[in-house]
Amino acid sequence: MGIIAKRILMFTTKKILLTSTLILSSLLAMEKPLVLPDVLKPHKPTTQSTALHTTFTRKGPTVQIGILLDTSGSMNGLINQAKDQLWKIVNEVAKANKNNKSVTIQVGLFEYGKASLPKYEGYLQMLSPLTSDLDNVSESLFSLRTNGGDEYAGKVILESVNRFAWSSHPDDLKLLIIAGNESFAQGTVPYERAIEKAKNNNIIVNTIFCGQAKRGKQLFWDKGAKLGGGKAFNINHNDRRVYMQTPYDDDIITLGKNLNATYLNYGHTKERRKKTANIYKQDRNSFSMSKTSYIERNLVKAKKQYSQASSDMVTAFIEDETALSKISKEKLPDALKDKSPKEIQAIVQAKKTQRIALQEKIKVLETQRESFIAKNTPKDKQDLASAIIKSIKEQAKSNGFVFGK
């Protein structure tokens, strides 16, 4: 072989080896995990996915309540109070009306301050959008677990203003209620700017400090409420309610169980079964907290504010008598798939009549129970529910709402 041919062969061989080495290096590098800065890391899924943004559809005077709960390591007591007292809060707000129309209640939920949540999102997430599906809110509450972290009040207020689907109607009441026990001034989002945006959207900000009032003032919780046009409260978040037995409790519970049989859930099979199961699941959850909570849940189920129109044929029919004709056959409960439209309406009408009768009986017992409790109970201690109810009632009355029995 000539000298020139040998040189060409050597050059070609080196090039092939170099190319092979680069390819091999690239393949080996692919086996190693790529290290990204925190801000670019993908969101690790949690047990409760961040809720999607929804749109607001108005059905009359509405009270919207955004609850922002600190779920850092020391807040187990606060979370337990929220689980235990959700139905008490809803039951009291449900007594409101405006222009002789009963209110629609929407509740939304954020958690903040948990170390296991993404740092780049501010250690927070929306668990439930503003919704009238209170069973979903309850499910979100019972999914909460605490974990140490940094509590950015300004950030969670700003996110709730931006991400909740707020009403723009002047007759509606929009509230944020934030609870925690660390400095209100933590984080890179100044709470003053976040609250300013809330006020620009006619959203009132109330604060609940978990600890002594003096300490809450030192940590700017009072200032936050003042800027937000709301009220500042302090509570002992580790207190538990003491159950007061009344002669009406067991009858309310029995009637509430009977109410469950009046639901005819529709939708695709998986969704329908999940919805039915969740009614019973939230019954069990409320009972697991206290008998009082379970009774209060059954009182709410006797009111129009316990809305299941998006999944229950009876509720949908009560709200709109043409609703049944809009439900496709494949979304009907299995027992109704072979029924004619006339037969289906007759069955739904019978369930409606049964439900209304049960609800009326519960309402009578509720009045008797409240009278008994009022006569036999000393003044309540300040807890999460009493603080929320007090702020809502004061602010609702200032906005033209009236509270009846």
C-alpha positions in Angstrom: 0.0 0.0 0.0 1.3 3.4 -0.9 2.2 6.1 1.7 -0.7 8.3 0.7 -3.2 5.4 1.0 -1.8 4.5 4.4 -2.2 8.1 5.7 -5.8 8.2 4.4 -6.6 4.9 6.1 -5.1 6.1 9.4 -7.0 9.4 9.3 -10.3 7.6 8.6 -9.7 5.1 11.4 -9.0 7.9 13.9 -12.2 9.8 12.9 -14.3 6.7 13.3 -12.9 6.0 16.7 -13.4 9.6 17.8 -17.0 9.6 16.6 -17.7 6.2 18.3 -16.2 7.6 21.5 -18.5 10.7 21.4 -21.6 8.6 20.7 -20.7 6.2 23.6 -20.1 9.2 25.9 -23.5 10.6 25.0 -25.2 7.3 25.7 -23.5 6.9 29.0 -24.5 10.5 30.0 -28.1 9.7 29.2 -28.0 7.1 32.0 -27.2 9.7 34.6 -30.0 11.8 36.0 -30.1 15.4 34.8 -29.7 17.8 37.7 -31.9 20.8 37.3 -32.2 24.0 39.5 -35.2 24.0 41.8 -37.1 26.4 39.6 -37.0 24.1 36.6 -37.7 20.8 38.5 -41.0 19.2 37.5 -43.8 19.2 40.1 -43.7 15.9 42.0 -47.3 14.6 42.2 -48.9 14.6 45.7 -51.7 12.6 47.0 -54.0 15.5 46.2 -53.5 17.0 42.7 -53.8 20.8 42.4 -57.3 21.7 41.5 -58.1 23.1 38.1 -59.3 26.7 37.7 -63.1 26.9 37.2 -65.5 29.6 36.0 -68.2 31.2 38.1 -71.8 30.7 37.2 -74.2 32.8 39.3 -77.5 31.4 40.5 -78.4 34.2 42.8 -76.9 35.9 45.9 -73.6 34.1 46.6 -71.2 34.0 49.5 -67.7 32.8 48.5 -65.3 31.7 51.2 -61.7 31.0 50.4 -60.0 29.2 53.3 -56.2 29.3 53.4 -54.7 26.9 55.9 -51.2 26.6 57.2 -50.2 23.0 57.0 -46.7 23.3 58.4 -45.6 20.9 61.2 -47.3 22.5 64.2 -50.7 22.9 62.6 -52.3 19.5 63.3 -54.8 21.1 65.7 -55.8 23.7 63.1 -56.5 21.0 60.5 -58.5 19.0 62.9 -60.6 22.0 63.8 -61.2 22.6 60.1 -62.3 19.0 59.5 -64.5 19.0 62.6 -66.2 22.4 62.0 -66.7 22.7 58.2 -70.3 21.7 58.5 -71.0 24.1 61.4 -69.6 27.0 59.3 -71.7 26.1 56.2 -74.8 25.5 58.3 -74.6 29.0 59.8 -73.9 30.8 56.5 -76.8 28.9 54.9 -79.2 30.9 57.1 -78.4 34.0 55.1 -80.5 35.6 52.5 -80.5 38.7 50.4 -83.5 40.3 48.8 -85.6 37.4 50.2 -83.5 34.9 48.2 -81.5 32.2 50.0 -77.7 32.2 49.3 -75.5 30.0 47.3 -72.4 29.0 49.2 -69.1 28.3 47.6 -66.0 27.2 49.5 -62.5 26.9 48.2 -59.3 25.6 49.9 -55.6 26.3 49.7 -52.9 24.8 51.9 -49.6 26.6 52.4 -46.4 26.2 54.4 -45.8 22.5 53.9 -42.1 21.5 53.0 -43.2 18.7 50.8 -44.9 21.1 48.4 -42.7 22.6 45.6 -40.5 25.4 46.7 -40.8 27.2 43.4 -44.6 27.4 43.9 -44.2 28.9 47.3 -44.9 25.8 49.3 -48.6 26.0 48.5 -51.3 24.4 46.4 -55.0 24.8 45.7 -56.8 21.7 46.9 -60.3 22.8 46.0 -61.6 25.6 43.7 -64.5 27.7 44.9 -67.4 25.2 44.6 -70.8 24.4 45.9 -69.9 20.7 46.0 -69.2 20.6 49.7 -68.4 16.9 49.8 -65.4 17.6 47.5 -64.2 20.3 49.9 -64.6 17.9 52.8 -62.6 15.2 50.9 -59.8 17.7 50.3 -59.8 18.7 54.0 -59.4 15.1 55.1 -56.5 14.6 52.6 -54.5 17.2 54.5 -51.3 16.2 56.3 -48.8 18.6 58.0 -45.1 18.9 57.3 -42.6 21.5 58.4 -41.9 24.4 56.0 -42.0 28.2 55.3 -45.3 30.0 55.5 -45.7 32.7 52.8 -48.9 34.5 53.6 -48.5 37.1 50.9 -47.9 34.5 48.3 -50.9 32.3 49.2 -53.2 35.4 49.3 -52.0 36.5 45.9 -52.5 33.0 44.4 -56.0 32.7 45.8 -57.0 36.0 44.4 -55.6 35.0 41.0 -56.8 31.4 40.8 -60.2 31.2 42.5 -63.1 32.0 40.2 -64.5 35.0 42.0 -67.9 36.5 41.3 -68.0 40.0 39.8 -71.6 40.7 40.9 -72.0 43.6 43.3 -74.6 41.7 45.4 -72.2 38.9 46.3 -69.9 38.6 49.3 -66.2 37.5 48.7 -64.1 36.5 51.6 -60.6 35.2 52.3 -59.8 33.6 55.6 -56.2 32.8 56.3 -55.0 30.9 59.4 -51.5 30.2 60.6 -49.0 30.9 63.4 -45.8 32.4 61.8 -44.9 35.8 60.7 -47.4 37.3 58.2 -44.4 39.0 56.4 -42.5 35.9 55.3 -41.7 35.4 51.6 -40.9 37.5 48.6 -44.5 38.6 47.9 -45.3 41.5 50.3 -48.6 40.8 52.0 -49.5 44.5 51.6 -49.4 44.1 47.8 -51.3 40.9 47.8 -54.0 42.3 50.0 -54.2 45.5 47.8 -55.0 43.2 44.9 -57.7 41.4 46.9 -59.3 44.8 47.9 -59.2 45.9 44.2 -61.3 42.8 43.5 -63.7 43.6 46.4 -62.4 40.6 48.4 -62.3 41.0 52.2 -59.3 39.4 54.0 -59.7 38.1 57.5 -56.8 36.6 59.6 -56.8 34.0 62.3 -53.6 33.7 64.3 -53.1 30.4 66.1 -51.7 31.6 69.4 -51.8 34.5 71.8 -53.3 37.8 70.5 -50.2 39.8 71.5 -48.0 37.5 69.5 -50.3 37.7 66.5 -50.1 41.4 66.6 -46.3 41.3 66.7 -46.2 39.1 63.6 -48.5 41.5 61.6 -51.7 39.4 61.5 -53.7 42.3 62.9 -52.2 44.6 60.3 -53.1 42.2 57.5 -56.7 42.1 58.6 -56.9 45.9 58.9 -55.4 46.4 55.4 -57.8 43.8 54.0 -60.9 45.4 55.5 -61.5 42.3 57.6 -61.3 41.1 61.2 -58.3 39.7 63.1 -58.8 36.8 65.4 -56.7 34.5 67.6 -57.5 31.0 68.6 -56.1 28.1 70.5 -55.9 25.7 67.5 -55.3 22.7 69.8 -58.7 23.0 71.5 -61.3 20.3 70.8 -65.0 20.7 71.0 -67.0 19.0 73.8 -70.0 17.2 72.5 -73.3 18.4 74.1 -76.0 15.7 73.8 -79.5 16.9 73.0 -82.8 14.9 72.8 -82.9 15.5 69.0 -79.5 14.2 67.9 -80.2 10.6 67.1 -83.4 11.4 65.2 -81.4 13.9 63.0 -78.8 11.3 62.3 -81.5 8.7 61.3 -83.2 11.1 59.0 -79.8 12.1 57.5 -79.1 8.5 56.7 -82.5 8.2 55.0 -81.6 11.2 52.9 -78.8 9.3 51.3 -81.3 6.9 49.7 -82.9 9.8 47.8 -79.9 10.4 45.6 -79.8 9.1 42.1 -76.4 9.8 40.8 -75.8 10.1 37.0 -72.7 10.2 34.9 -70.3 7.7 33.4 -70.1 4.6 35.5 -66.8 5.3 37.3 -67.8 8.9 38.1 -71.3 7.9 39.3 -70.0 5.2 41.6 -67.3 7.6 43.0 -69.9 10.3 43.7 -72.3 7.9 45.5 -69.4 6.4 47.6 -68.2 9.9 48.5 -71.5 10.9 50.2 -71.1 7.9 52.6 -67.3 8.5 52.9 -67.8 12.1 54.1 -70.5 10.9 56.5 -67.9 8.6 58.0 -65.3 11.4 58.0 -67.4 13.8 59.9 -68.4 11.2 62.4 -64.8 10.3 62.9 -64.2 13.8 64.1 -67.1 14.1 66.5 -70.8 13.3 66.8 -71.4 17.1 66.7 -69.8 17.3 63.3 -71.8 14.5 62.0 -75.1 16.1 63.2 -74.1 19.4 61.6 -73.4 17.6 58.3 -76.8 16.1 58.3 -78.3 19.6 59.0 -76.5 20.9 56.0 -77.8 18.0 53.8 -81.3 19.2 54.6 -80.6 22.6 53.0 -80.5 23.7 49.3 -76.9 24.8 49.8 -75.9 21.1 49.8 -76.0 21.1 46.1 -75.4 17.9 44.0 -77.1 19.2 40.8 -74.1 18.2 38.6 -74.3 14.6 39.7 -77.7 13.9 41.3 -80.8 13.6 39.1 -83.2 14.6 41.9 -81.3 17.8 42.7 -81.0 18.6 39.0 -84.8 18.1 38.6 -85.6 20.3 41.6 -83.5 23.1 40.1 -84.7 22.6 36.6 -87.6 20.4 35.6 -86.2 20.0 32.1 -82.9 18.6 33.4 -83.8 14.9 33.0 -84.2 15.3 29.2 -80.6 16.4 29.0 -79.1 13.3 30.6 -78.1 10.8 28.0 -79.0 7.1 28.4 -75.4 6.0 29.0 -75.2 8.3 32.0 -78.3 7.0 33.7 -78.0 4.8 36.8 -78.1 1.1 35.8 -81.6 0.6 37.3 -83.0 3.4 35.1 -81.4 2.5 31.7 -84.3 0.4 30.5 -87.0 2.8 31.8 -89.0 5.2 29.6 -88.7 9.0 30.1 -92.1 9.0 31.7 -91.1 6.2 34.1 -87.8 7.9 35.0 -89.6 11.2 35.8 -92.1 9.4 38.0 -89.2 7.7 40.0 -87.3 11.0 40.3 -90.5 12.8 41.4 -91.1 10.2 44.1 -87.5 10.6 45.4 -88.0 14.4 45.4 -91.2 14.1 47.5 -89.4 11.7 49.9 -86.4 14.1 50.2 -88.5 17.2 50.9 -90.4 15.4 53.6 -87.2 14.3 55.3 -85.6 17.7 55.0 -88.7 19.4 56.6 -88.5 17.0 59.6 -84.8 17.7 60.0 -85.4 21.5 60.0 -88.0 21.2 62.8 -85.5 19.1 64.8 -82.8 21.7 64.1 -84.8 24.5 65.6 -85.5 22.5 68.7 -81.9 21.4 69.0 -80.6 25.0 68.7 -83.0 26.2 71.4 -81.9 23.4 73.7 -78.2 24.3 73.2 -78.8 28.0 73.7 -80.4 27.3 77.1 -77.7 24.9 78.3 -74.4 26.1 76.9 -72.1 28.7 78.3 -70.5 31.2 75.9 -68.4 29.3 73.3 -64.6 29.6 73.4 -63.0 31.2 70.3 -62.2 28.5 67.9 -61.8 28.3 64.1 -65.5 28.0 63.4 -66.7 30.7 65.7 -64.0 33.1 64.3 -65.0 32.4 60.7 -68.8 32.6 61.5 -68.4 35.9 63.3 -66.4 37.5 60.5 -68.8 36.2 57.8 -71.9 37.4 59.6 -70.6 40.9 60.3 -69.3 41.4 56.8 -72.5 39.8 55.2 -74.8 42.1 57.2 -72.7 45.1 56.1 -73.3 44.0 52.5 -77.1 43.7 52.8 -77.4 40.0 53.8 -80.0 39.0 56.5 -79.7 36.0 58.8 -82.8 34.1 59.8 -83.4 30.9 61.6 
